[in-house]
């Protein structure tokens, strides 16, 4: 079952496997690639006398062609419930609009939004400093290792961000760092790989984007948490103390309404309603951001 | 091995889909220690005359699914050279499943053998050729 041009190197095999898995969930792809790499390297280590091409020739018969392997992983994911556990596969409680109050995903997303500012600042600073040092340093002999080190750090940061995104937003991300380049590769080959890898650029873009997005998320989250609490707490205090602090000079009837007990109760209910709206918003943003992260950090 | 028809390949594949879990649990239970994927692949190959009954690559997704079901546990360990290895070990739940599955497999085998014997007793189809 060998194809016309069977892959002769581990790298080529993994590339072909990645192609064969195109469209599958990124987590599945990274699992399949990690397994294949582990096996192929094991096979190479076990056959020190053979060339990489010879080993791969055997491997394709014993391990399977990239197409066969891709099919195995796909059918495995389709056949068995929860073979690759996804947070999304937990029993979902669709409680309608108000059900969101018990949805862990909404709170995870809210948490993510709060964390997005500090992490965003860090990512942005790291990226800007790294890029702006890497370029002038390229004039010097130590510039090349520095740039490679920086690219490596971007991969690690992206991976860490991926773990956060999976943990809080429930979008499946790779469990492992991407395969590191083979040790025997020349520096030039590594640079070429890093520069031609779309993932390097999309990860950089993501890390930069995270700052403005983080500012927006953080602001929305803080306002979203504080506003309903202030409305509820404020009207409660007003109700208890019997003295309304609400003044809306522009709209006299509203101003009047909020000086009555029913008006304050209404305001409180509105605050409570806002909590649900905010949770829905957080969930929506979480979903959007999760997919953005998936696109820029994994899929491309 | 002679080139098989697509039907046969599909049939083998479907048979293996459930059995590979059983085989892998058995291998890990017998080993009684943690093993990593490549090691398991080699152990499975040595299990019988099978060899190419199924591709070694097919065991990895099964290992992951058994892990996800809690029948195996796994941990990743960096190796001195090459990529990190994922070590698998059978859990107590896995041992329980293994003994139940062995029973299920025996029942199944008897059932299938009986059916095939009956078929052999009154030969009418091409099935005989396989036994010739």
Boltz contact constraints between the chains, C-beta under 6 A:
constraints:
  - contact:
      token1: [A, 35]
      token2: [B, 60]
      max_distance: 6.0
  - contact:
      token1: [A, 37]
      token2: [B, 83]
      max_distance: 6.0
  - contact:
      token1: [A, 38]
      token2: [B, 37]
      max_distance: 6.0
  - contact:
      token1: [A, 38]
      token2: [B, 83]
      max_distance: 6.0
  - contact:
      token1: [A, 38]
      token2: [B, 85]
      max_distance: 6.0
  - contact:
      token1: [A, 39]
      token2: [B, 38]
      max_distance: 6.0
  - contact:
      token1: [A, 41]
      token2: [B, 82]
      max_distance: 6.0
  - contact:
      token1: [A, 41]
      token2: [B, 83]
      max_distance: 6.0
  - contact:
      token1: [A, 42]
      token2: [B, 38]
      max_distance: 6.0
  - contact:
      token1: [A, 62]
      token2: [B, 56]
      max_distance: 6.0
  - contact:
      token1: [A, 63]
      token2: [B, 56]
      max_distance: 6.0
  - contact:
      token1: [A, 63]
      token2: [B, 57]
      max_distance: 6.0
  - contact:
      token1: [A, 64]
      token2: [B, 55]
      max_distance: 6.0
  - contact:
      token1: [A, 64]
      token2: [B, 57]
      max_distance: 6.0
  - contact:
      token1: [A, 69]
      token2: [B, 57]
      max_distance: 6.0
  - contact:
      token1: [A, 72]
      token2: [B, 58]
      max_distance: 6.0
  - contact:
      token1: [A, 72]
      token2: [B, 61]
      max_distance: 6.0
  - contact:
      token1: [A, 73]
      token2: [B, 61]
      max_distance: 6.0
  - contact:
      token1: [A, 76]
      token2: [B, 61]
      max_distance: 6.0
  - contact:
      token1: [A, 76]
      token2: [B, 65]
      max_distance: 6.0
  - contact:
      token1: [A, 80]
      token2: [B, 65]
      max_distance: 6.0
  - contact:
      token1: [A, 82]
      token2: [B, 68]
      max_distance: 6.0
  - contact:
      token1: [A, 83]
      token2: [B, 65]
      max_distance: 6.0
  - contact:
      token1: [A, 83]
      token2: [B, 68]
      max_distance: 6.0
  - contact:
      token1: [A, 85]
      token2: [B, 68]
      max_distance: 6.0
